[in-house]
Amino acid sequence: MDFLREEQIRDRAGRYASQRGQTAEEALGALSKCRQARYDIFLSQTIRDAEVVLGVYLYLTDKGYKVFCDWIAAPQVDRSEVSPANAAFVRKMMGISDSLMFLDTQKADESLWMCWELGWFDGNKGRVCIVPVLRESEEYRAREFLGLYPYLQVDAIGRLHLKRPVVRSPAGLAVLEAPGSRSFEFWLEGDDPYRTIAFGLWRE
């Protein structure tokens, strides 16, 4: 199993944009299509990583998934503005999406929206996973609350899988849950959102 690697993702986006004489941001806007009635994936992302966003979007749609990305489905929306109208629009689109992928990049923690999107989706629908995009040979260490969710990996023939993070009991023992991984398709279509189990009390 491996992660999505930044060099390959950026290369995919760069080739796509350069063939059209566009920047990554321009290519995302130009991809705008008719809105779907339903999406397999709501891609939670920050445009500060436009090239990575474009590459991951192309990667997922090439695999046949219907992906909502606001830069594509709603290029006219001002993402820098946190307003009730924008929140209502994002909430509506999450409501017609079967899962949320949190695109965890170096700039994700600068986003005004991503943590809110993850929290809303987790509380209302539950099917949340993390998509690390890493440099070559880099390993994933989920920061803070992102370690609560399964994360995406790819097998040798390109199939998507979700892996549960290691959790620790109140005594500090590492606990590996079974099954440790499952196919993305099974997760997307099944009844189990594949959350990690809880140990002990949050507060005493």
HELIX and SHEET records of a PDB file:
HELIX    1   1 GLU A    6  GLN A   19  1                                  14    
HELIX    2   2 ALA A   24  ALA A   30  1                                   7    
HELIX    3   3 ILE A   47  ASP A   49  5                                   3    
HELIX    4   4 ALA A   50  ASP A   62  1                                  13    
HELIX    5   5 ASP A   70  ALA A   73  1                                   4    
HELIX    6   6 PRO A   84  GLY A   95  1                                  12    
HELIX    7   7 ALA A  108  GLU A  110  5                                   3    
HELIX    8   8 MET A  114  ASN A  124  1                                  11    
HELIX    9   9 GLU A  144  LEU A  148  5                                   5    
HELIX   10  10 PHE A  184  GLU A  189  1                                   6    
SHEET    1   A 5 LEU A   4  ARG A   5  0                                        
SHEET    2   A 5 VAL A 128  LEU A 134  1                                        
SHEET    3   A 5 LEU A 100  ASP A 104  1                                        
SHEET    4   A 5 ILE A  41  SER A  44  1                                        
SHEET    5   A 5 VAL A  67  PHE A  68  1                                        
SHEET    1   B 3 TYR A 151  VAL A 154  0                                        
SHEET    2   B 3 LEU A 160  LYS A 163 -1                                        
SHEET    3   B 3 SER A 181  SER A 183 -1                                        
SHEET    1   C 2 VAL A 167  ARG A 168  0                                        
SHEET    2   C 2 ALA A 174  VAL A 175 -1                                        
END                                                                             
